[in-house]
Amino acid sequence: GMAAAVVGWGILATICFARCVELMAIARMVALALVERGLALTPHLIFTSCLVGLAALLLWLPLRASRSHGGWGAAIGTLAGVGVVFGLCDGPLLYRPPRGPVLSGQTVLITGASSGIGFAVGMAAAKRGAHVLLGCRSAGACAEAAARMRSAAGGGGTAAPVAVPLDLTDLHTVRGFAAAVKRQSRALDVLVLNAGFAAGQGDGRPAVTAQGIELSLGAMHVGHALLTELLLPALEAGPGPGPARLVTVSSEASALARPFHPSLYRGFGEGDLRGELTHVGTPLDTPSWLVNLLFGTVPNRLSRFGFSSFSSTYIRAKYANALFARAMSERPPTRGRRRLISTAVGPGFVATSIFAGSGIHSAGLLATSALTALAIRSSAVGTLPVLRAICDAPDRVGGAYIDSMGSARPFDQGCWAAGGCGAVEAARLMRVTRWLIKASDFSRAGKMQHGWRETLGWRETHGDERDTTSHSAGGGGA
């Protein structure tokens, strides 16, 4: 019986690992709710107590059942524990969006819409009456996804691929994509910045965009920032009575990010722009030793078996997404134009194709696929927090971070390892981002060269070079 209980604990530990993001979000919700009702305890103490209490319950269920009924009892206790976890994460505590044609007449553009969360959001929006525009890297996959959305909408909404593929790893193609969007639709109501991936290489070397920016940061942040800038006129020109919406799909991993390394703000970010300090294989520097162990040390030590720690670059890019959403939420409105609200969303650990470019292969990919199939929430469920940002009242979601349970909170309560998704850090990141976008105009060949830096009046000095290379890789802030 004891051996069966140990096996049950292992299964429950795996399930809790896969659902840890949602479980922590629930504990946070409970802590804040109790504090608001006058409980004289700190939110952190209540948060910790909730998680410890859940762990005790999950340890007790298989053990108690195994003592009464042996191996079969342990199995029943384990199943009961699994039911508790799934009931908490996917049950009535999870936000459910309204049904019906609540998006009728609205035009919604989604990046990364051919699969995963992007496809699920597009499907849900089309069913609610929206006209969905799909941005994808593959024209064939985009057309197929649009056809499936139209079929599922049943005449309620429509869907169409943007005529030009979207490759966020090259800012020149982002400009071409934005021009195609404006040819297809004169106005937009919702822009969902969803496209994302776990960028890595099996050999651990940094991967970069066409402009020489580290791949995760360059595509998921800089590429999306440029796309937003180009489509702002279309968002502000919409005829709808309500505000336009910018929804940035970040990640709960942004909570683990440290502030950016100071060198990222020097010049054009030359100290850590290409992944000099933050790259695949960089040791994690989160406040949690357990996270550092599970997502950094262990994958790096098991690289020969096909594992790869992409976490450092991914966490940094998703932190940038959250800061970008905050910066856009504080952008002053344009006089005479429609108001824009900005929301960041952390959908949780969702079963998507995110690991396709992570450098994970062979045994590592097999283990990841098994965990995805058994424990991780589906795209349809993971899309619910994103739908809240699209469908809920503007005053409830504007300027907020929506977590994996669909609970909205201020940006200052996110990115806790960095002390919040701060306004100062967001403004600093946006200054560097604008320089990079402007600089790409001078890079006709698609590679960062000294020529366009000099055109913009910036010079590298030997002192700068020494300063940016004097930090160890372990000092990367994100």
N, C-alpha and C positions, 0 to 999 in steps of 0.2 A: 503494500500500500504506500509506503513512504517513497519508494522509487517512482511510482506512478504520480505521486504528488509533485516530486521534483521535475518530472517531465511536464506536468501541467504548469508549473511555475515558469519553465522555460518558454512554453507556448505563450503564456500570458505576458511575459516580459517582452517577447517579440511583438505581440499585438500592441502593447503599450508604447513601445519604441516607435512603431509606425504611426500611432495616433497621439504621440506626445504633444504635438502642436495644438490639437483640439483640446486635449485634457488640460493643458496649461491655460488655454483661453477660457475654459469653463471655470477653472479655479480662480482666475482673475475676475470673471464676471461675478462669482459668488462673493469674493472678497470686497469688491467695490460696492455691491448691493448691500451687504451687511454693514459696511462702514457708513453708507448713506442713511441707513436706518438707525444709526446711533450706537452701534456696537463699539465699545471702548477698547478696540484692539487695532493694531496697525494692519494695513492691507497685506503687507508682506507676510506677517505671522499667520493671517487667515489663509492666504494663498498656500503657504507651506503646509499648514494643517490639513487643508483639503487634499493635497497630493499624498501626504503621509497616510491619511485616513483611507484613501482609495487603495493605496498599496497594501495596507494592512488587510483590507477586505479581500483583495485578490489573492493574498497569501493564505488567508484563512479558509476560503471556499474549497480549494482542492484538498487541503490538509484535513479539514473537518469531515468532508465526504469520504476521504480514503480511510479514515479511522473507522467509519461506520460500515462501509461497503467495499473496502478494498480498492482494487484497480478500477472497477467500473464506477465506483463512487467518485474516485479522483477525476475520471473522464467527465462525469456529469458536473462536478464542481468546476472543472476547467471551462466547460461549455457555458455554465452560468456566468463565470467571470468574463468570458468573451462577450456574452450578451449584455452584461453591465457596461462594458467599454463601448460597444457599438451603439447601445441605447443612449448613452450619454452624448456621444459624438454626432450621431446621425438622427437623433430622436427629436422630441419637441423643443429642446433648447436651441436647435439650429434654426436660423432665420428661413422663412419660406416666403418667396415673392408672390405678389398678387397674380391671379390668372386673368384671362380675358385680354381684350385688345388695348392694354394700357399704353402701348407704344405705337398705336396706330398713327400713321402720318409722319413718323420720325425716321430719319436716316441715321443709321449706326454703322460706323466703320470700325472694323476689328482687325488688328494685326495678328499674324500667326493663327489664322482662322481655319486652316485646313484640317486641324486635328486638335485633340486635347481640350483644354479649357476654352480656347478661342472658338473651336467648332461648337462646343456645347453652349457657349454664350450666344453665338449666332443662331443656333437652332432655337433656343429659348426666346430670343428677341423676335425672330421671324414668326413664331407661334403667337406672339403677343402683338402682331400687326406691324412690326417695323420693316422698313426696307434696309436690308443688310448688305453692306459692301465688304468684300473679303479681300484682305491683303495677305498674300502668301508668296513664298519663294518659288514654288512650282506652279506653273500655269495649269497643268493637268489636274493636280490635286485640288487646286482652287476651284476649277470648274466642276469637278465631281462633288466637292463639299457644298457648293452653291446649289447644285441640282438636288442633293439630299435635303437641304434646308427648305427649298421650295416645295418639295414633295411633302415634308412633314408639316409645313405651315398650312397646307390645305386651303390655300386661297386667302388666308388671313394676312400674311405678309409676303414679301418677296426677298430674293437674294441674288446677288450678281457678283462675279469676281471683278476686281479692278483689272483693267486691260493690260497693265504693266506689272510684272512680278516685283515683289518687294524684297530686296536684299539689304538688311540693316547693317551688314558688314562693309558696305561701300556707300559713303554719303552721296556720291554722284548719282547712284541708282535711286537713293531715297528721294532726291529732287525730281527725278523722272517719274517716280511713282506718285508723288504729291501732285505733279502737273496732270497726270492721268486722272486722279481722283477729282480734281476741279473741273476737268472736262466732262466727267460722268455725272457729277452732282454739284450744283451751284452752292448748295448749303449743306452743312452737317449739323446734326443735333447731339450726337454722342460719338466720341472718339475713345476707343478702348485700346490702350497700349499693352498688349498681351504677349507678343512674341518673346520667347525666352528659351534658353537652353543652358545646359551645364557644359561650358566650354573647357575642353582639356585635350591633352595629347598624351599618348601612351608613354612617350619618352620624357614627359614632365617639362618640356620646354614651353615658354609662353607662346600662345597663339595670338596673332594680331589681325586687325581689320585691314582693309585696303589702304587706309590712311595711317597705319602703323600704331593704332591704339590697341591696348590689350583687349582681346576679343569680347569678353563678357561686358566690360565697361563700355567699350566702343559701340557695340551693337545694341545692347539692352538699354543703355542710358543715352549716349550721344546720338545714336541713330534715331531713337524715339524723340529726343529733344528737338532735333532738326525737323522731323516730320510734324511735330506739334507746331513749331514756329511757322512752317509753310502753310499749315491748314487752319491757323487761327482765324484768318479772314473768313473762311467758309463756316467756321463754328460761330463766329460773331454775327454772321449775316443771316442766320436762320430765322424763319418767320414765326417760330413757335412762341407761345406766350411765356413759357418758362425759360430758365437759363439753359445754355448749352452745358454739356457735361464732359469733363476729361477724366477718364478712369485709368489709373496706372496700376497694373498688376505687379505688385512688389512681392514680398514673401515674408513670412514670419521669421525667416532667417535674418532679416534686417535687424531684428532685436539683438543679435549677437555681434553686430559689427562695431568695431572701435571707430573713433573718428579717423578721417582720412589722414594718411601720412602727410606731414607738412610740405614735403617736396612736391606733392601733387598740385599745390597752389603756387609753385614757383614757375614763372614764365608761362609756358603752355603745359604745365604738369610734367615737365621733363624728368623729374626725379622718380616717378612711378607710372609714367604714362603707358609704357610698353610692357608693363609687368615686371619691371626691374626688381621691385620689392615684393609685390603681391602677384603671385603666379601659382600655377598648378604645382602642388607639392610644398608650398610655403607653410610652415607650421602655423596652425591656428592660434590666435591670441584672444580668444573669447574669455569672459569671466568664469566660464564653467569648465572645470577640468574634465568632466565627463564628455561634454561636447567635443572638446579638443581631442580627447582620446578616440571617441567613436568615429568622428568625421575627419580627423587629421592624422593622428599617429598610426592608427590601425590600417587605414587604406594605404598610406605611404609604405608601411612595412610589408604589406601584402601585394605590392605592385607587380611582383613576378607572377601572381596568380590572376592578374587581369583587373585588379582594383586600381582606382585612381582617385586622389583627393582633389576634387575641383572646388572644394568648399570655400577656400580663401577668395578666389576670384568671383564666385557666385554670390557670396555674402556681400562683398564690396559693391557689386553691381546692383543688388537688390536694395542695399542701403541708399545708393544713389537714386534709385527709383522713388523711394519714400521721400527723400529730400527734394527731388524734382516736383513731386506732387505737392509738397508743402509750398515750395517757391511759387508754383503756379496758382495755388489757392490764395496767396497774398499779393498776386499781381493786381495792380489797380485796374478797374474796368475802363474800357475805351468809351469815351463820351459818344453818345448816340448809337452805340452798338449793343448787341445783346450781352448780358452778363454771362460769365463762364465760371462754373464751380469745378473744383478739382478734388478728387478723392483717391487715396491709395488703398489697395486691397491686398491682404495676405491670405490667399485661399487655403493654405495648409498644404500638407503633403498629399499630392493628388497623383493618381495613376495616369501619367501622360508619357509621351516619347521624349521627355526632357533629357534622359541619359544617353540619347543617340550620339551626341557629340562630346560626351564627357571623357572619353578615353578609357572608359570601363569596357572590358571585353572578357571573353571566355568565362572562367568560373565566377568572376565578379558580376558579369552581366546576368548569368544564370541565377545567382543568389538574389540580385536586385529584382529580376523578373518574378521569382517565386514570392518575394515579400510583397511586390505590387499586386499580384493575383490574389493573395490570401488576406491582406490586412489593410492596404492603403485605400482611401476613399476614391470613388469613381469620379470621372470628370463631371458627370451630371450633378453629383452632390457638391463637388468642389466649386462649381460655378455659382452656387447660391449666394455667397457673399458678394461676388461681382454683380449679380443681378440686383442686389440691394442698392449698390452704388448707381445703377442705371434707373431703377424704378421707384425708389423711395423718395419721400419729400426732400427737396433741396436743402432745407434748413436742418435736416437730420444727418445728411451725409456730406454736405459741402464742407471742405476744410477738415475732413476727418480721416482717420485710418480705420478701416473695417477689417476685423480679424477673421480667423477661419470659422468662427461660429456666427458670423454676420453681425457682431457687436461693434458699434462705432465708438471710437474714443478719440480724444484730441491727439495731434501729432506729438505733443510733448510727452505723452504717455507711451509712445512707441520708441523703438531703437534704444532700449534701456541700457545696453552696454556702452552706448555713446552718450548717455545722459539725456536722451530724447532726440527726436528728429528736429533738431534746433533750427530756428530761423536764420541765425548767423551762419551756421554751417551750410544751410541750403543756399543762401545768397552767395557764399564763397564758391560753392560748386557751380552755380549758374554762371558766374563770371568766367571761370575757366572753360565751361562748356561753350559759352558764346564765342570765346576766342578760338576754340577748336573748330567750331562751325564756320566762323569767318575765315579761318586759315585754310580750310578745305577748298574755298573758292579759288585760292592761289595755287592749288595742287592739281593741275590739269592731268598730270600723269598718274595721279592716284596714290602717290607715296609722299610721305612727309620729307621734305628737303629743306636745307637751310635757306633757300631762295625766298620762300614765302614768309619765313620768319623775319628775314631782313626787310621784306616789303612792308610788314606790319610794324617795323620799328623796334623789333626785339632782338637782342644780341646775347649769345651765350658767352660767358667769360670763363676763364680757367678756374676762377674762384667758385663759380656756380657749379661747374662740373665736379670739382673736388667735394663740394658740400653735398651734392645729390648722391654721390657714390659712397659717402662715408658711413651711411647707415647700414646695419646688417639686415639681411632678409627677414629675420625674426622681428624686426621693428615695424613691419608693415602694419598700418593702423586698421585695415579693414579685413 
